[in-house]
Amino acid sequence: MFVVLLGPPGAGKGTQADLVSARLGVPKISTGDLFREEIARATPLGDQLASVINGGRLVPDDITLRILRARLGKADAVDGAVFDGFPRTIHQARELDRLLAKRGQHLGRVIDVVVPTEEIVQRVAGRWICQRCHASYHDAFAPPRVAGSCDKCGGKLFRRPDDEPSAIRTRLRVYAEQTAPLIDYYQRSGLLVTVDGAVAKDAVTAAVLGALDNSTRTAS
């Protein structure tokens, strides 16, 4: 099964994508993670990606699609995947539909995780990431036991440049302008389910998994 999780930056898509991935037994494909891996390799493409992402802008479609196609070509994504942060534009959505159709496959469900803007700013501005193992923490919701140090591996924590408040608001504006139209695109296809992402994490997970269970029963 192929699933898309929509929602603005900071809506909790990554957490829910991990849970859905485990439930379905398919990989989570996060374009953000793929971009950061390329940046960490310090390739020319990685340098270009860093400039775009740190400014809070969307990565151009041609680059995103090239990286996405390579990831979908791996063996673990043959029977399904959970897309976190992709697609972000109508063009990307149509390309994904075409790519899956060539494989005789299709999307099973699109879930839109909705969270108010000011709550997102609060969530993201307090977020910290481990440089070594990439575990995430939050000043208010999930602080580390020792400030600045990862509980899991002892690595140093850092704040991503695109998590600074000014960059967050830019990202949210870009999302509203370019990604929100996907809601109408998928609504017209009958694939979209909206989930309240401002409630407790377990409640969000229950709603997401419920939407997937309903999709599976409908398909059967």
N, C-alpha and C positions, 0 to 999 in steps of 0.2 A: 504494500500500500504506500502511495506517495501522498504526503500531507504537507501543506503550507501553513506556517504560523505567521500571521500578519500582526502589526501593532507597532506603535512608535518606539523609538529608542528608550530603553528603561522600563518597558511594559512588563518585563519578565518572560519574554519569549524564550530566551536561552535556557532558563530553568525548566520551563514546561517542555521545551524540545528534548531535553535530556530524558525527562520522564516518559514522554511519548515514544522516543527512540527505544528505550528499554522495554516498554510495553509491547511494541510491534516487532522488536527484534531486527530493526533496520538502522542504518547509520543516521546520525544527525549531520546534516550538511549546512554549516554556517559559513556564509560568504565572508563574514567578518573574521572568523578564525582563519579562513584560507588567505585572506588579505594579510593578516598579521604574520602568518607563516612566511609569506613572500617577503614581507618587510624585514623579518628577522634574518632572512638569507642575504639581505643587503644587495639584491640584484637591482639592475636599472629599473625594472618594473616595480620592485619593492620601494625604491626611492620615489617613484612617481605616485604610487599608492599612498605613501606616508604623507606626501604633500596635500593630496586631496582629502584624505580622512582626517588629518589633524586640523584642517580648516572647516570641518563639519559638512563637507560637500559629498554628494553621491559619486561613487566611482563610475566612470563612463560605461555604458552598456556593453560595448565591444570587449572591454577588458574583463568585465564581470562574467560575460557569457563564455569567454575563452577559458577562464579558470573553472567555471562551473561545469562545462562539458568535460574537461579533463577529470574532475572529481567523480562525475557520474559514470565515467568509463571504467571505474575500478570495480572489481568483482563483488565487493560487499554491497553495492548499490544496485545490483541486478534486479532484485525483487521489490525494492522500495527504498524510501528515504524520507526524513523529516527535514524540510527546508526552513531554516531559521535566518531571516534577513534577506531572503530571496523568494520571489521576485520583488523588485522595488519600483518597477515601472510597467506600464501596459505592454511596451515592447518586449521586456523580459518575460512577462507572463505568456505572451503569444509564442515566443521562442521556446519556452519550457513546454507548452502544449504541443508544439511541433516536434520537439525533441523526443518527448514521451510517445507521441503517436507513431513515430518512425520505429519505435521499439515495440509497438503493439500494446502500449500502456497508457495510463491516464491518471490524473489526480483523483484521489478519493474524497478529500475534504480540505477545506480552507477555513481556518479558525482565526478570527479577528479578536485580539486581546485588547480591550479598551481601558485606558487609564487617563484621568484628568491631567492636564499639562503641568500644573504646579506640583502635583504629587510626583510626577516623573522627574522634574528638576530636583526635588528633594532627594529622591532615590538615587539618581545618577551622580549628583554632586558629592555624595558621601561614599562613593564606591572606590575600593582599592583592589588591585590585582597583584598576585605574586609574580615576580619576575621569573622565578624558576619553574613552578608547576602550574601557574595560571589560575590557581584557586582564587575565588573572589570573596571580598569582605565588604562590610558597610559600617560606617561610624555609628549609625543608630540601630540598624536591624541585625547585623551580624559582625560585631567588632572582633578583632583577633584578641587572643589572651594577652599577648604582649604587643603594644603599639608598634606598628611598622614592621612586624615580623610574622611570617606565615605560620599558622598552627601546625600545618601538615609537614612542611619540609624546612622551615626556618628561613626561607628565602625572604628577600627584601620586598616590601610592598610599595607599589607606586600607583599614581593616578594617571590614567590615560589622558593625553592632551585633549581628545575629543569628549572627555567627561567634564571638562571645565564648564561652569555655568554659561558663559557666553557661547561656547561651541554647542552646548546642549540645545540652547534656544535656536541656534542656526539649524541644527539637525532636525528639530521639531518643525521648523518652518518649511524646510526642504521636504520633509515627510508629508506634510499637509498638502504641499503643492504637487508633488510628483508621485507619491505612493498611495495616498488616500483614494485616488480614482480606481485603484485595484478593487476596492470594496464593491463598487458598482459593477465592475467587470465580473467578479466572481459571484456576486449576488444574482446577476442575470443568468449565470450558468447553473444556479441552484446548488452550488458547492459551499456557500458561505454560512458559517455559524458565528454569532457574536457572543463573546464571553466577557464578563465583568472582571477585569484584572486588578481592580482596586480592593478586592476582598482578600481574606486570608489565603496564603499560598495553597493550602490543602483544598480549599473550596474551588480555587481556580483549576487545580488539577482534576478535581472530580467533574467539573463542567466540561473540561477539554476531553477527558476520557469518555464521558457520557456522549459527547458529540461524535466521537469516533465509533463507539459501540453502535449508535443509531445508524451511522453510515454503513457499517458492516452488515447490519441486519437488512437495511434497505437494498444493498447490493446483492445480497443472497436471495 
